[in-house]
Amino acid sequence: MAEVESFDFHVTSECSQECAYCWGPQGIDAVDTETALAIIAKIASGTTRRIVFTGGDPLQRSDIGLLIRAAAEAGLEVAVSTTGDLLTEAFLDTSGPFIDLISLPLDGSTEAISARTKKPGHYAAVMEALDLLESHGGIDVKVATPVTRYNIDDIPNIALLLDERAKRLPGRLFYNVFQAFPRSMDPDVAWNEMVVDNTSFKELRRRVEATPHDYKINWLGHETLDKLYVMIFPDGTLTVPVGSDFQNYGPFLEIAEIAESEGFSTRPPHEPRAGESGRGGPGTGYSESALRGAAGTYAIFSMPHTMPHTPRRGPQGRARFPRPDAARTSTCPHR
């Protein structure tokens, strides 16, 4: 049995934002609570240590608190990747004891820069979310920024802003800086107007690292982003992004095992859904040889755990796992 360190469970496609660079699912109906709980139980029954509730925005789902608690009580480390627009004190009071990390997107150090790629008011919403998290010491925080041509010159300013925030947060702060990746379920994204090249991304890293910071910064370029993610879509299907495509392997609950020798499944995967493409052309799906190739390509099939096996204890006595880094907590490149 191959080891999958982390699953990104996209519990909904609904989201308050409309980010052009987002490669989360769009327009896909979500499974009901019973099925979602069964998916969580199956994930927890294997060697996987972490589940990321993402979307869309998982806080758009009315039963998200129940799903979070079920995952935590099943022994999984729980991360919640949200836009921050719907994060409230009431949610944190109820579900916070079962959450190890909350991930928030931040596209700029000011409202004006943020609004180039986010809806107006999002910057303020993230600042308010960070304010709320100052009183929840059991939750680590990840802030994530997609580097685009719209904000590349502002990234050093975001890093300085987070220097001040890190002093006020009782938990650990991590900063993920993504090189916006040309992948989306929307075929009409003008990537040539958005994506920065590798040289510019490396130079940005040099500029930011010239100043010391008291929190960890993870730099995620295109090569890294193409090897990190195992996704369960809102309809319960197992999906793995490869390059600009999304490979769909059918209902997760129907997959017998995840084997290194056969890719994800012992049967041929489903054909790509509408808006997706396959290596063999539209409607052809993938061959068993392609699956074996994927197993040899993805680090997830042999990735060692990034967390020690000895947990720390969080609120209510629940085992919480130390996180030396937060590079792998969401398929959405902006959080």
C-alpha positions in Angstrom: 0.0 0.0 0.0 1.4 3.4 -1.0 1.4 6.2 1.5 -0.5 9.3 0.8 0.5 11.9 3.4 -2.4 14.3 2.9 -5.8 14.5 1.2 -7.4 17.7 0.1 -11.1 17.3 0.6 -12.9 19.9 -1.5 -16.2 19.7 0.4 -17.9 22.4 -1.8 -17.4 24.4 -5.0 -19.1 27.4 -3.5 -16.9 30.4 -2.8 -17.2 34.1 -2.1 -14.2 34.9 -4.3 -13.7 34.4 -8.1 -9.9 34.1 -8.4 -8.8 33.7 -12.0 -5.7 31.6 -10.9 -7.7 29.2 -8.6 -7.6 25.6 -9.7 -10.2 24.3 -7.2 -13.4 22.6 -8.5 -16.1 24.8 -10.1 -19.8 24.0 -10.5 -19.7 20.5 -9.0 -22.5 19.4 -6.6 -21.3 18.2 -3.2 -21.9 14.9 -1.5 -24.3 14.8 1.5 -23.1 14.6 5.1 -23.3 10.8 5.4 -21.1 10.4 2.3 -18.7 13.0 3.5 -18.3 11.3 6.8 -17.7 8.0 5.1 -14.9 9.6 3.0 -13.3 11.0 6.1 -13.5 7.6 7.8 -11.8 5.9 4.8 -9.0 8.5 4.8 -8.5 7.9 8.5 -8.4 4.1 8.1 -5.2 4.2 6.2 -1.7 5.7 6.7 -2.7 9.3 5.9 -2.0 11.7 8.7 -3.6 14.9 7.4 -6.9 16.1 5.9 -7.3 19.6 4.4 -10.9 20.9 4.3 -11.0 23.2 1.3 -13.2 24.1 -1.6 -14.4 26.6 -2.8 -14.6 27.8 0.8 -15.5 25.0 3.2 -17.2 27.4 5.5 -19.9 27.7 2.9 -21.0 24.2 3.9 -23.4 24.1 6.8 -22.1 20.8 8.3 -18.4 21.7 8.1 -18.2 21.8 11.9 -19.4 18.2 12.1 -16.9 17.1 9.4 -14.0 18.8 11.1 -14.8 17.2 14.4 -15.2 13.8 12.9 -11.8 14.0 11.2 -10.1 15.1 14.4 -11.7 12.4 16.5 -10.6 9.9 13.9 -7.0 10.9 14.6 -6.3 13.1 11.6 -4.5 16.4 11.7 -7.0 18.9 10.5 -6.3 22.0 8.3 -9.0 24.3 7.1 -8.4 26.4 4.0 -10.8 29.3 3.8 -11.0 32.7 2.1 -11.5 34.2 5.6 -14.7 36.0 4.5 -16.9 33.8 6.7 -14.6 33.1 9.7 -16.2 34.1 12.9 -15.6 33.9 16.6 -18.5 31.5 17.0 -17.0 29.1 14.5 -13.6 29.2 16.2 -15.1 28.7 19.6 -17.0 25.6 18.5 -14.7 24.1 15.9 -11.3 25.6 16.9 -10.5 22.8 19.4 -10.5 20.3 16.5 -8.4 22.4 14.0 -4.6 22.3 13.8 -4.1 24.9 11.2 -6.2 27.6 9.3 -5.0 28.8 6.0 -5.8 32.2 4.7 -5.1 33.9 1.3 -3.6 37.3 1.1 -2.9 38.9 -2.3 -1.6 42.2 -1.3 -0.4 44.3 1.7 -3.1 46.9 1.0 -6.7 46.8 0.0 -5.9 48.4 -3.4 -3.4 45.7 -4.3 -5.5 42.9 -3.0 -8.5 44.1 -5.1 -6.5 43.5 -8.3 -7.2 39.8 -7.9 -9.7 39.6 -5.0 -13.1 41.2 -4.5 -13.1 44.5 -2.7 -13.1 44.1 1.0 -11.1 40.9 1.1 -8.0 42.4 2.5 -10.0 43.7 5.5 -11.7 40.3 6.0 -8.3 38.6 6.2 -7.0 41.2 8.7 -10.1 40.6 10.8 -9.6 36.8 10.6 -6.1 37.2 11.8 -7.4 39.4 14.7 -9.7 36.6 15.7 -7.0 34.0 15.6 -5.0 36.0 18.1 -7.2 34.5 20.8 -7.0 30.9 19.7 -3.5 29.7 20.6 -4.2 26.1 19.7 -4.4 26.9 16.0 -1.5 27.5 13.7 -1.9 30.0 10.9 -0.7 29.8 7.3 -1.0 32.8 5.0 -0.6 32.1 1.3 0.1 34.4 -1.6 0.0 33.6 -5.3 2.7 35.6 -7.0 1.4 37.2 -10.2 2.3 40.1 -12.3 -0.3 42.1 -10.4 1.5 41.8 -7.0 5.1 40.6 -7.4 6.5 43.9 -6.3 4.3 43.9 -3.2 5.4 40.5 -1.8 8.2 42.1 0.4 5.6 44.3 1.9 3.4 41.4 2.8 6.3 39.7 4.4 6.9 42.8 6.6 3.2 42.9 7.4 3.4 39.3 8.6 6.4 40.2 10.8 4.1 42.3 12.9 1.3 39.7 12.8 3.7 36.9 13.9 4.4 38.8 17.1 0.7 38.9 18.0 -0.3 35.3 17.1 0.0 32.8 19.9 0.4 29.9 17.6 2.9 29.4 14.8 2.7 31.4 11.6 3.8 30.1 8.2 3.9 32.0 4.9 3.5 30.1 1.6 4.5 32.0 -1.5 3.3 30.4 -4.7 4.3 31.0 -8.3 0.8 31.2 -9.8 0.4 28.0 -11.8 -1.3 27.9 -15.2 -4.0 25.4 -14.2 -7.8 26.0 -13.9 -11.1 24.4 -14.7 -11.8 27.7 -16.5 -10.4 27.4 -20.0 -10.4 31.1 -20.6 -7.9 32.4 -18.1 -5.4 34.8 -19.7 -2.3 33.2 -18.1 0.1 35.2 -20.2 -1.1 38.3 -18.4 -0.7 36.8 -15.0 2.1 34.2 -14.6 5.6 35.3 -13.6 8.6 33.5 -15.0 11.0 31.3 -13.0 13.8 33.9 -13.1 11.5 36.6 -11.6 10.2 34.2 -8.9 13.8 33.3 -7.9 14.8 37.0 -7.8 11.7 37.7 -5.6 12.8 35.0 -3.2 16.3 36.6 -3.0 14.8 40.0 -2.2 12.5 38.7 0.5 15.1 36.5 2.1 17.5 39.4 2.3 15.6 40.4 5.4 15.3 37.9 8.3 11.8 36.9 9.4 10.7 35.1 12.6 8.4 32.8 10.7 9.0 30.1 8.1 8.5 31.0 4.4 7.8 28.2 2.0 8.6 29.0 -1.7 6.5 26.9 -4.1 7.4 27.1 -7.7 5.9 25.4 -10.7 7.9 22.2 -10.4 6.9 21.8 -6.8 3.3 22.6 -7.3 2.9 19.9 -9.9 3.8 17.1 -7.5 2.0 17.8 -4.3 -1.7 17.2 -4.5 -4.3 14.5 -4.1 -7.8 15.9 -4.2 -11.2 14.6 -3.4 -13.7 16.7 -5.3 -17.1 17.8 -3.9 -18.9 14.9 -5.7 -16.6 12.4 -3.9 -14.3 11.5 -6.8 -10.6 11.2 -6.5 -8.7 13.7 -8.7 -5.0 14.3 -9.2 -3.8 17.4 -11.1 -1.0 16.9 -13.6 0.3 19.8 -15.5 -2.7 21.7 -16.8 -5.0 18.7 -16.6 -7.1 17.0 -13.9 -7.0 13.2 -13.8 -10.2 11.8 -12.4 -10.2 8.2 -10.9 -13.9 7.9 -10.0 -15.6 7.7 -6.6 -13.1 7.6 -3.8 -15.3 5.2 -1.7 -15.2 2.6 -4.5 -11.4 2.5 -4.8 -10.1 -0.7 -3.2 -6.6 0.5 -2.5 -3.9 3.0 -3.4 -1.1 0.8 -4.8 2.2 2.0 -6.0 2.3 -0.7 -8.7 -1.0 0.3 -10.2 -1.3 4.0 -9.6 -4.4 4.9 -7.6 -6.7 2.1 -8.6 -6.7 -1.6 -9.7 -9.3 -0.7 -12.4 -9.1 1.8 -15.2 -9.9 5.4 -14.1 -12.9 7.2 -15.2 -12.9 9.5 -18.2 -12.2 13.1 -17.5 -15.2 15.2 -16.5 -16.4 18.1 -18.6 -13.8 20.8 -18.7 -11.0 18.3 -18.1 -8.7 16.7 -20.6 -7.0 13.3 -20.8 -3.6 12.3 -22.2 -5.3 10.0 -24.7 -7.6 12.7 -26.0 -11.2 13.7 -25.0 -13.2 10.8 -23.7 -10.4 8.2 -23.7 -9.4 8.2 -20.0 -6.0 6.9 -19.0 -4.2 3.6 -19.5 -2.8 1.4 -16.7 0.7 2.3 -18.0 -0.2 6.0 -17.5 -1.2 5.2 -13.9 2.1 3.5 -13.2 3.8 6.5 -14.6 1.9 8.8 -12.3 2.9 6.6 -9.3 6.5 7.0 -10.2 6.2 10.7 -10.7 4.3 11.9 -7.7 6.2 12.4 -4.4 3.0 11.6 -2.6 3.4 7.9 -3.3 6.6 7.7 -1.3 6.7 11.0 0.6 7.9 10.6 4.2 5.7 12.1 6.9 6.6 15.7 7.6 5.4 15.4 11.2 7.0 13.4 14.1 4.9 10.6 15.3 4.7 11.9 18.8 1.7 14.3 19.1 1.4 17.3 21.3 -1.8 17.8 23.2 -4.2 20.5 22.3 -7.5 21.7 23.7 -9.8 19.0 25.2 -6.8 16.7 25.3 -6.9 15.9 21.6 -3.6 14.7 20.1 -2.2 17.5 17.9 0.8 16.9 15.6 3.7 19.3 15.4 4.1 20.9 12.0 7.7 21.8 11.0 6.4 23.4 7.9 3.1 24.2 6.2 4.0 23.8 2.6 1.3 21.2 2.0 -2.0 22.3 3.1 -4.2 23.1 0.2 -4.6 22.6 -3.5 -5.9 26.1 -3.9 -2.8 28.0 -4.8 -3.9 31.1 -3.0 -4.4 29.5 0.4 
